Amino acid sequence: MVQAIMHGCNGHMGRVITDIIKNSEGIELVAGIDKYTGIPNEYPVFDSIEKCNIKADVIIDFSNAAAIDALLDYCVERQVPVVLCTTGLSEEQLAKVEEAAKKVAVLKSANMSLGINLLLKLLQDATKVLSPAGYDIELVERHHNQKLDAPSGTAIALADSINESVGNQYTYVYDRSQVRQKRDAKEIGISAVRGGTIVGDHEVIYAGTDEVIEFRHTAYSKAVFGKGAVEAARFLAGKPAGRYDMSDVIQF
């Protein structure tokens, strides 16, 4: 039985994952971490990671960037693997993630869904064909009006996957409104839309002469991310120190 701690247990994704694990075999939640402790849980909840004294095989994190430094310190000190799902991390925090991964198992993915991770691979294959043929590449991501970071971590991951497949030839452009000039052939435009309750929608456009090819992934529920995080936790428990991602969990 994999014993897990839910970091950010009383947030929306924390509640989703709590329900998923409650109805899953082979994994259980033994503790939760959240500043807000007013929600009743079937496991003990601590208002900070430092106060948690319960042993676990893995931590699942869906919190916020402000809580990540303390979480990584805890995981390294206690040698507890962590599935890190929080996005919007600073460059300093991303560097800290890589340092922590030298001492403990860290699985970090911008998006935990099977579909997005399949899309990452498909985009690499498509770009190797379409980029040399001169197709322009644009990304449009859409999320709910409460999302703090823009563009989304998933959009950046998609752009990085495209770029890496052709030797990082492209630069990213987030706002063309300040400069009046023609689009450069070696740029990827990334546009962010925020509104309503959109869970997550990512569209990748390859625009060539007289034709357009589009790849699109739409999430209708945050449960798709929760299910991926639970599978990642099962995978990561007991793993040696190192940097892992969803491609290690999902074998294509």
N, C-alpha and C positions, 0 to 999 in steps of 0.2 A: 504493500500500500504506500503510495507516494503521499507524503505529508507536506502541505504547501501553506505558505503565508500569503495573504492577499494585501498588497500594498496599495492603498487607495480603495479600501473595501466598501466604503459607503458612497463613493461616486457612482455615476451611472454604469460605467463598465464594470466596476467592482461588484455591483448588484447583479449584473448580467452573468458574470463569471461565477459568483456565489451560487446562483441558480443552476448553472450548467454543471458545476462540480457536485452539487447536491444530488443530481440525477445521473451521475457518472460512476462507473466502477473503477476501482484501482487508484483513486486519488481522493483526498479529503483535505478540507481547510482546517487547520489547527489554530490559526490566529489571523487577526486582521490589523491593519494600521490605517488610521484616519484621524485627522484633527477633529472631525465631527463624530461624536460617539453617541448621538441621540437616537440612532436607529438600532432596534434590537437585532442581535445576531445570535446564531447558534454556536459561535465560537468567541473567545475573548478578543476584545478590540483595545488597542493601545493608541494613545493620541500622538505618539512619536515612535520612530523605529528604534531609537536608543533604549526605550523602556521595555521592548519585547524580550522576554527571557524564555520563550518557548522554542524548542528545537524543531527544525524542519528540514526537509530535503531540498526545497526550492522556494523561491519567492517569485510571485507574479506581480509585476508592477504596471498599474494604470493610474498614475497620479498626476503630478505636474512637475515642471522643470525645477521649481524651487526646492523640491524634496529629494532630488536625485543625488546630490553630493553626499548627504547623510546616509542614503540607502547604499551607495557604493562602498562607503567606508565600513558600514555594518557588514555587508556581504564579504568583503575582504577579511575583516577581523574575525568573523564567525565561520568563514569558509562555507557560505551558503550560495549555491548557484542562483542566478537571477534571470528571469525573462523580462527584459526591459522594453516596455511598450510605449512609454511616454515620449511624445515628440516635442519639437520646439526647443531642443537643447542648444546651448551656446557652444562655440568652438572650444572653449575651455572644458566644458562638460564632456564633449565628444572625445577630447583627448584623455580625460579622466576615465572614460569608459574603456578606452584601449589599454590604459595602464592597469586598470582593475582586472581586465581579461587576462593579463599575464599571471595573475595570482589566484583567480577563481573563474569558474565557468560563467560567461555572460552571453546571453542570446539577445541580440538587438535586431529588430526589424521595423522598418517604417510602417509596414502594414502586415497584419497577421493572417490575412485571408488567403485561401488556396488560390482563388481566382487571380488576385493581384500578383502573386508569386509566379503563377503560370504566365501571366501577361509580361512580366519582366523578361522571361526567356523568349517569348514570341517577338517582343520588340527588338531584341538583339539580332535575331534572325532576319527580321524585316529590314532593319537599318543597314545591315551588311549588303543588302541588295539595292535598297532605294536611295541610300545616301550617295553612293558613287554615281547614281543616275541623275542626281541633281534635285531630288525632291526636298522641299522645305518642310521642316518639322515644327509643329506647334503643339503645346499641351494646354488644356483647359481643365481646371479642377473646380468642383462645386461642393460646398459644405454648408452646414447649418449656420445660423447667424450668431451662435454662441462660441464658435471656434476662434481661438486666440491667435494662432500662427497662420501666416500666409506667405508664400504658398505652402501647401501641406507637405508633411514629410514624405508622403507617398508620391506626390508629384515630383519632388526632388529625386526620390529613388528611381522613378521611371526615367527621368531625364539622365540620371547618372548611368543607368543601364544602357540607354541608347548611346550615350557618349563613349562609354568604355568599350563598346563593341567596335568602334571605329578609331580607337586610339586617342580619345579625348580631343577631337578636332573642334568641338563646338564650345561657344560661350553661351551663357544663359542671359536672357533679357526679360526683366520683370515689368518694365514700364517704358513704353515708347512715346509717352505723351510729352516728355521734356525735350526730345530731339527730333527735328524734322529732317529725316533722311530715309533713303531707301533701305529696306531690309537687307542685312548682310546674309550671304549664302550659308555661312558657317555659324549661325546662331539658332538657338532653340528658344522660342517665345513661350513663357509660362504665365498663364492668366488665372487669377483666383476670383471666384464668385462666392459670395456669402449671402445666404437668405433662407428664411423659413426653417424647416426641420430636415433639410437634405442630409442624409446620413453620410454619403460619400459618393462622388461621381467623378471619374477621371477619363478624359478623352484625349487620345493621341492622334494627331492629324498629319498625314504625309501628303503634301500638296505638290503635284507635279504638273506638267503641261497637259492640259485637257483631261486630267483625272485626279481624283482624291481617294485615298485609302484611309480608313479610320478604324482605330481600335478603341473599344470603350468598355469600362467596367463600372457597374452600378451596384452599390450595396444598399439593400432595402431595410436592413436591420443591423444593429451593432452586434448581434449574436454571431455573425460570421467572424468577427474579430475575436470574440470571446472563445469560440470553439478552437480557433487556431492557437490562441494563447495557452489553452489547457493542454492541447496536444504538444505544444512546445515545452511546457512544464514537465510532462511525462518523459519527453525525450531528454531534457537537460539534467534531471535528477541523477546524481551519481557520476556525471561527466567530469573529466579533469579540466583544469584551468585552460581557458582558450576563448576565442571569439567565435561565436556561432551565429547563424541566421536561419531563416525559414527554409532555405534551400537544403540545409542539413536535415531538417525534419521531414520535408517532402522530397522524396526521391523520384525525379521525373524519368 
